[in-house]
Amino acid sequence: MNLLTGEYNNTIDDKGRLSFPVKLRAALNQNVLIVTKGLERCLWLFTLDEWESFQSKLLSNASMMKSESMLVIRRFIASAADVEFDKNGRLSIPRELREYAHLSKDCTVLGIAKYMELWDSQTYSEYQEQSEASFREAAEKFNDIAF
């Protein structure tokens, strides 16, 4: 799989079918993705291999006896669903996940190296505006990256 990068504006129809970016789909080389609840009201989309890695890391660091661990496990793993591309290159996003992310017609898909995020475009725009002030501070914490 190639690295997944880019920001794409697409649409989702009334049946929950997302027109998926052609460039990202070509980089995937597979017909099934795992979609789950992400942070900040977006959805995360993983290839099967990346999902297995993510899920394994979560479970290896969690304890069934710790409520915080179970909160995270339930949010990410229990809400996950596998979705398959149709012949037109669309993904059918389950209703519960669409509602969680407040997905309307206009959506933004982000390629973030090994996974993707799916946002309602308005929600993503608001997120960018609200996080702009803290972005520079967060970026400065990556002080060991040099060009």
N, C-alpha and C positions, 0 to 999 in steps of 0.2 A: 504494500500500500504506500502510495506517495503521501507526503505531508499534506494535510488539509489546511488550506489557508484561504483567506478572502472574506469579504462581506458582500452578501447578496440579498437583494430585495425581491421577494417572491410573494405569491398569493396562496391562500388556503380557501377552498370552496366551502359551501354550506354542509357538505358531507364530511368535512375534515380532511380532504385530500390536499396535500401540500405539493405544489409544483416545485420539484427539487432542482437546485442548480446543476446544470449539465457538467460544469467543470468539477464540482465536488463528486458527483456520481461517477465520473470517469476515473477519478483518483481512488475510488473505493474498491473497485474490482470485485464487488459482491452485491447480492440482491436483497440482503436482509440487514437491518440495523436494529439496535436496541435503543429504545427511547425511555427516558425516565425524568423525574422531576429534578431540576437543578437548583441553583441558588438564585436569589433575586427574581423569582417568578419566570425563569426561562426553563426550557427543556434541554437536556443533554442527549446527544445522539452518539452512539458508539458503534464501531464495527464489532463483530463477534469476538475477535481476538482482544481488542482493547477493553471490551466489557469484561471479559474473563479476567484480565489483569487487574482492572479497577475493582471488581467485586472481590477478588482474592485478597487484595491489599486491605480493603475495608474489613473483611471478615477476620483476617489475621491480626488486626489491631483492635478488634472489638471483643467485648465480653457480654455474654447474655445476662450477666448479673449486674451490669451497670446500665442505669437508665439512659445516660447520655449516649452510650454506644447503641442501644436499641433504638433510640430516637433517630439516629443517623441511618442505621441499617433499614429501618422501616421506611424512611423517606426515600432513600435511593434505590434499594433493592426490591422492596415489596411493590413499589409503584411501577417497576420496569415492565415494558412490553416489547415484544419483537414485532417489527413492522417490515413489510415487504414492498418493494417497488412494483407498481403495476406496469402494464405494457407501455404506458405513456410517461413513465419516469416519475410518477407521483407516489408519495407515502400517505397512507391513511393513519392519521394521528388519533389515538383513542380519545373519546369524549372527555374522560376524567382528566387526562393530561392537557387537553386543549383548554379546559376550564381552569385548571391550576395556573396555566401561563397566560390566561386571558387572551388567547389567540383570536384575532378577528381576521378580516380579509387580508390586510397587509402584514407580512411577516418579514423578519430579517433572519438570515441564516449566516452564522459565523463559523468559518473553519479555523480551529485552534489547534493546529498541528496533529494531535492524535484523537481528537474528538470534535464534535460540532455543537453549537448552541443554536436553539430556535427561540426567537423572541417575537412577541407582538411588536410591530415596528414602533408604535407610539410609546409602549413601555420601554423599549430599548433607547429611544431618543430621550425620554425622561431620565432613565438611568445614567446615560452619558452626561447629561446636564448636571445632575445631582452629584455625580462622582468626580467631576472635573477638578474641583478644589483639592481633593485628596489624591488625585492621580500623580501629581509631581512628587509628593511625599512618598507615595508607594513606589514610584519608579526609582527614587534615590536609594531605596533599600536594596536595590540590585547593584550595589557599588562594586561588585567584583566582576562586572561585565565591562570589558575594555575593547575598543576598536583599534 
